[in-house]
Amino acid sequence: MIGRLNHVAIAVRDLAAASEVYRTTLGAEVSAPEALPEHGVTVVFVTLPNTKIELLEPLGAESPIARFLERNPDGGIHHVCYEVDDIRAARDRLVRNGARVLGSGEPKIGAHGKPVLFLHPKDFLGTLVELEQA
Amino acid sequence: MIGRLNHVAIAVRDLAAASEVYRTTLGAEVSAPEALPEHGVTVVFVTLPNTKIELLEPLGAESPIARFLERNPDGGIHHVCYEVDDIRAARDRLVRNGARVLGSGEPKIGAHGKPVLFLHPKDFLGTLVELEQA
């Protein structure tokens, strides 16, 4: 069912400093920051040959990554995102297998303009998993 | 400098149960378990079209992931591994930029039979980073 690893998301406190780590220290291609107020984050994309890393900084009082950064003040890997062909079929299979989908269970439009769902970390080896319809 | 994302490593308590989550619930291709006593882990590989996920279970009393699992009893993402062309040149660049390499600073032969280094999470946004010579 799952296809490509779309991205690995790393939550950071300071996006400018984090971009510099990836650009200068690790020598990767890093995009300009993009504010996504409807998702409560500002994001930069690190382009690797086979996938991408997303660096996320909290934006606004309701940012979904604010609590994660309270628990992980240095930052840390926040989630992985796998692509699926049909997000509703994927959800139905997951629910049949006893996995919990976060929120209402209905796909929302994610940061790339495509339908996404988040799965409960307790059902996926302590890892927050995002599914994105490819 | 960094190239492909070679893998994302997830530490788990129970490799059989974790394999089942990826095989049955997420519908991915999962390899048979492989014991790597010299690395203190048993590993399975989840093959995705563009990269792989490695599920790691502690093996032996000195496993490098045992403490991580004490802090994260459900499991969790342990590290990401980026490929580099020349691991010593990569290390020298990192050290020049003020980043800390774990251990002796000399590459060791990693789980894929290739030279690897681990970088200090405090210097990389709270993320343990492995570099592997491609």
Interface residues (C-beta under 8 A of the other chain):
Chain A: M1 I2 G3 R4 L5 V8 I10 V12 A18 V21 T24 T25 L26 G27 A28 L48 P49 N50 T51 I53 L55 N72 P73 D74 G75 G76 I77 V80 Y82 R93 L94 N97 G98 A99 P121 K122 D123 F124 L125 G126 T127
Chain B: M1 I2 G3 R4 L5 V8 I10 V12 A18 V21 T24 T25 L26 G27 A28 L48 P49 N50 T51 I53 L55 N72 P73 D74 G75 G76 I77 V80 Y82 R93 L94 N97 G98 A99 P121 K122 D123 F124 L125 G126 T127
